[in-house]
């Protein structure tokens, strides 16, 4: 792996400022050792080389901790932080398919204190790990992935089986209290969405008494499909953070249905009202692929982007569009139940329209437009990636004062004056 010259230059300049000259070849050699032989991320390697040289020259810096010595003492998994070299013992609670040829194995390691994701680099020559077995990992490194600690087993890590028979069951964490990492939740499947990627097995929305959160499961041999409306105990799910939002990665998690359980899911904490000003593509009567784990919308020619032509399908009804309150426009996605309430068009009647009208599916969309466009509505739901996933939506009665206010606001020029 080629070393970014800027990394070498940053380290060199840091020591020049402290009155110490270090040859670039020496810095680059240390960086290559960590990144190429140990498989450590470049940014973490830069920190480690900097700390080692600071210690070597007796200088103060961000950290004088010796990773070579501090990594020898066993710590609980919950104590592993990005930038650490650690020794931990734990149980392999799940293994997942590696997403790169550079990775030999990946999964989740757990002890009584918590759990952490791990990957085994292919160059590490580590022994093959088995699920439900205990191991001791000496001198592993910890970095950060999507806001959460992730442990790396490299060629400098010693992996030893441990004769351990401990059993422990993690307690569920409420959705509102989740943090990046690995956690356990007990939640209800609120919505089952159409997958947006061919590698995606399922995505949707989970909820409990404290709130809701998006989830995704990537395709693997051991995938478990969740059913809308049912409650599940989900052990060792990944909690990812991206652009300030949390989501659950259920790939490899242990999922058990809580039969007969009932959860009153907290209602969405976002509410909007305004005029329905636009209907997007995919509004109206649609067909969905019936292949297990797919549920994608089919084209008018019954084509699925993953499973190609599907003569067997199921009908569905939905509305995509924009609600504008005069100051802000909000994207909304309204599923079948609320779409039927808003428009008065049921799935059965929509199918009948499409089959008996020359315009077919377009007739359903046009009738929905006639019913909704320009009407005032109030919608409540969860904001996911800039779209309100509507849980409840109702029409608003005409309010002349509100209408006049909107007209007056629209007539004000950008400079603050009233347009002629």
LINSULUR-V422748 format. One record per residue. N is the residue number from 1. SS is DSSP state (A for helix, B for strand, O for the rest). Layout:
N & SS
N & SS
This chain:
1 & O
2 & O
3 & O
4 & O
5 & A
6 & A
7 & A
8 & A
9 & A
10 & A
11 & A
12 & A
13 & A
14 & A
15 & A
16 & A
17 & A
18 & O
19 & O
20 & O
21 & O
22 & O
23 & O
24 & A
25 & A
26 & A
27 & A
28 & A
29 & A
30 & A
31 & A
32 & A
33 & A
34 & A
35 & A
36 & A
37 & A
38 & O
39 & O
40 & O
41 & O
42 & A
43 & A
44 & A
45 & A
46 & A
47 & A
48 & A
49 & A
50 & A
51 & A
52 & A
53 & A
54 & A
55 & A
56 & A
57 & O
58 & O
59 & O
60 & O
61 & O
62 & O
63 & O
64 & O
65 & O
66 & O
67 & A
68 & A
69 & A
70 & A
71 & O
72 & O
73 & O
74 & B
75 & O
76 & O
77 & A
78 & A
79 & A
80 & O
81 & O
82 & O
83 & O
84 & O
85 & B
86 & B
87 & B
88 & B
89 & B
90 & B
91 & B
92 & B
93 & B
94 & B
95 & B
96 & B
97 & O
98 & O
99 & O
100 & O
101 & O
102 & O
103 & B
104 & B
105 & B
106 & B
107 & B
108 & B
109 & B
110 & B
111 & B
112 & O
113 & O
114 & B
115 & B
116 & B
117 & B
118 & B
119 & B
120 & B
121 & B
122 & A
123 & A
124 & A
125 & O
126 & O
127 & O
128 & O
129 & O
130 & O
131 & O
132 & O
133 & O
134 & B
135 & B
136 & B
137 & B
138 & B
139 & B
140 & B
141 & B
142 & B
143 & B
144 & B
145 & B
146 & O
147 & O
148 & B
149 & B
150 & B
151 & B
152 & B
153 & B
154 & O
155 & O
156 & O
157 & O
158 & B
159 & B
160 & B
161 & B
162 & B
163 & O
164 & O
165 & O
166 & O
167 & O
168 & O
169 & O
170 & O
171 & O
172 & O
173 & O
174 & O
175 & A
176 & A
177 & A
178 & O
179 & O
180 & O
181 & B
182 & B
183 & B
184 & B
185 & B
186 & B
187 & B
188 & B
189 & B
190 & B
191 & B
192 & B
193 & B
194 & O
195 & O
196 & O
197 & O
198 & O
199 & O
200 & B
201 & B
202 & B
203 & B
204 & B
205 & B
206 & B
207 & B
208 & B
209 & O
210 & O
211 & B
212 & B
213 & B
214 & B
215 & B
216 & B
217 & B
218 & B
219 & O
220 & O
221 & O
222 & O
223 & O
224 & O
225 & O
226 & O
227 & O
228 & O
229 & O
230 & O
231 & B
232 & B
233 & B
234 & B
235 & B
236 & B
237 & B
238 & B
239 & B
240 & B
241 & B
242 & B
243 & O
244 & O
245 & B
246 & B
247 & B
248 & B
249 & B
250 & O
251 & O
252 & O
253 & O
254 & B
255 & B
256 & B
257 & B
258 & O
259 & O
260 & O
261 & O
262 & O
263 & O
264 & O
265 & O
266 & O
267 & O
268 & O
269 & O
270 & B
271 & B
272 & B
273 & B
274 & B
275 & B
276 & B
277 & B
278 & B
279 & B
280 & O
281 & O
282 & O
283 & O
284 & B
285 & B
286 & B
287 & B
288 & B
289 & B
290 & O
291 & O
292 & O
293 & O
294 & O
295 & O
296 & O
297 & B
298 & O
299 & O
300 & O
301 & O
302 & O
303 & B
304 & B
305 & O
306 & O
307 & O
308 & B
309 & B
310 & O
311 & O
312 & O
313 & B
314 & B
315 & B
316 & B
317 & B
318 & B
319 & B
320 & B
321 & B
322 & B
323 & B
324 & B
325 & O
326 & O
327 & O
328 & O
329 & B
330 & B
331 & B
332 & B
333 & B
334 & B
335 & O
336 & A
337 & A
338 & A
339 & A
340 & A
341 & A
342 & A
343 & A
344 & O
345 & O
346 & O
347 & A
348 & A
349 & A
350 & A
351 & A
352 & A
353 & A
354 & A
355 & A
356 & A
357 & O
358 & O
359 & O
360 & O
361 & A
362 & A
363 & A
364 & A
365 & A
366 & A
367 & A
368 & A
369 & A
370 & A
371 & A
372 & A
373 & O
374 & O
375 & O
376 & B
377 & B
378 & B
379 & B
380 & B
381 & B
382 & B
383 & B
384 & B
385 & O
386 & O
387 & B
388 & B
389 & B
390 & B
391 & B
392 & B
393 & B
394 & B
395 & B
396 & O
397 & O
398 & O
399 & O
400 & A
401 & A
402 & A
403 & A
404 & A
405 & A
406 & A
407 & A
408 & A
409 & A
410 & A
411 & O
412 & B
413 & O
414 & O
415 & O
416 & O
417 & O
418 & B
419 & O
420 & O
